[in-house]
Amino acid sequence: MGILTDTFTNPWESLLLRPMQGWLAEHPLVGWLVGHPLWALALAIVGLLLFAGLWSAIARLTEGFWLALVRLPFRLSSWMFAALSAVLVRRWVKPSRTAGGSDRLSEIMGRLETLQTEQETLLGEMRDLLGKQADGRE
């Protein structure tokens, strides 16, 4: 009928044990664990270890959440500072570069023209020298 037998002579004991026997009959896994205490102890230890791992994973997750929450104002302020700096740089630094840029552009164009004329004169001298050397060899 169950793990516990009905051989008790005291009616009070049978009154207390009969509902437990019925419950163990309805739940055979618990009845098996009551009948095998070493296996029950091993399963309880494994269950506790799994629960401890789950608990530590939850603790790490919440720790990461709270750290991210604490860092959030600092990150937002750094992003806002970077955006404000970029706006200020675009507003004040760039226009001064474009105003000076046209002067610089004309300076560069003049220098390139000078270099081009110098290159043409040097190429002419080189042709003359190569022509004289070719005439001297023939």
C-alpha positions in Angstrom: 0.0 0.0 0.0 2.8 2.4 0.8 6.1 2.8 2.5 4.6 2.8 6.0 2.5 -0.2 6.9 -0.8 -0.3 8.8 0.4 -2.5 11.7 0.1 0.1 14.4 -2.0 -0.8 17.3 -2.5 2.7 18.5 -5.5 4.4 16.8 -3.9 7.9 17.2 -0.8 6.8 15.3 -2.9 5.3 12.5 -5.0 8.5 12.4 -1.8 10.5 11.8 -0.1 8.1 9.4 -3.1 7.3 7.1 -3.2 10.8 5.5 0.6 10.7 5.0 0.4 7.3 3.4 -2.3 8.5 1.1 -0.2 11.5 0.1 2.9 9.4 -0.5 0.8 7.0 -2.6 -0.3 10.0 -4.8 3.2 11.3 -5.1 5.5 8.3 -5.9 8.6 10.4 -6.4 8.5 11.8 -2.9 7.8 8.3 -1.7 10.9 7.1 -3.5 13.0 9.9 -2.0 11.7 9.0 1.5 12.7 5.4 0.8 16.2 6.4 -0.6 17.6 9.1 1.7 21.1 9.1 0.2 19.8 9.8 -3.2 17.5 12.5 -1.7 20.5 14.1 0.0 22.6 14.0 -3.2 19.7 15.6 -5.2 19.2 18.2 -2.5 22.9 19.1 -2.7 22.8 19.3 -6.5 19.6 21.4 -6.3 21.3 23.8 -3.8 24.3 24.2 -6.1 22.1 25.0 -9.0 20.1 27.5 -6.9 23.4 29.1 -5.8 24.5 29.4 -9.4 21.2 30.9 -10.4 21.4 33.3 -7.4 24.9 34.5 -8.4 23.8 34.9 -12.0 20.9 37.1 -10.9 23.3 39.0 -8.6 25.7 39.7 -11.5 22.9 40.8 -13.7 21.5 43.2 -11.2 25.0 44.5 -10.4 25.6 45.2 -14.1 22.2 46.9 -14.3 22.9 49.2 -11.4 26.4 50.0 -12.6 25.0 50.9 -16.0 22.4 53.0 -14.3 25.0 54.8 -12.2 27.3 55.4 -15.3 24.4 56.7 -17.4 24.5 60.4 -16.2 28.2 60.5 -16.8 27.9 59.1 -20.3 25.1 61.4 -21.1 27.0 64.4 -19.9 30.1 63.4 -21.9 27.9 62.9 -25.1 26.3 66.3 -24.5 29.7 67.9 -23.9 31.0 66.4 -27.1 28.0 67.6 -29.1 28.2 71.1 -27.6 32.0 71.2 -28.4 31.4 70.1 -32.0 28.7 72.8 -32.4 31.0 75.5 -30.9 33.9 74.3 -33.1 31.8 74.5 -36.2 30.4 77.8 -35.3 33.6 79.7 -34.3 36.6 77.9 -35.7 35.4 76.9 -39.2 34.4 80.4 -40.4 37.8 81.8 -39.6 39.4 79.0 -41.6 37.2 79.8 -44.7 38.0 83.5 -44.5 41.7 82.8 -44.3 41.2 79.9 -46.8 40.6 82.2 -49.8 43.9 84.0 -49.0 45.6 80.7 -48.6 44.0 79.5 -51.9 45.3 82.4 -53.9 48.7 82.0 -52.3 48.8 78.3 -53.3 47.7 79.1 -56.8 50.4 81.7 -57.2 53.0 79.3 -55.9 51.8 76.6 -58.3 52.1 79.0 -61.2 55.6 79.9 -60.2 56.6 76.2 -59.9 55.1 75.5 -63.3 57.1 78.2 -65.0 60.2 77.0 -63.2 59.5 73.4 -64.3 59.1 74.5 -67.9 62.4 76.4 -67.8 64.2 73.4 -66.2 62.7 71.1 -68.8 63.9 73.4 -71.6 67.4 73.4 -70.1 67.4 69.6 -69.8 66.3 69.3 -73.5 69.1 71.6 -74.5 71.7 69.7 -72.5 70.4 66.3 -73.8 70.4 67.7 -77.4 74.0 68.9 -77.0 75.1 65.5 -75.6 73.4 63.7 -78.5 75.1 66.0 -81.0 78.5 65.5 -79.3 78.2 61.7 -79.5 77.2 61.4 -83.1 
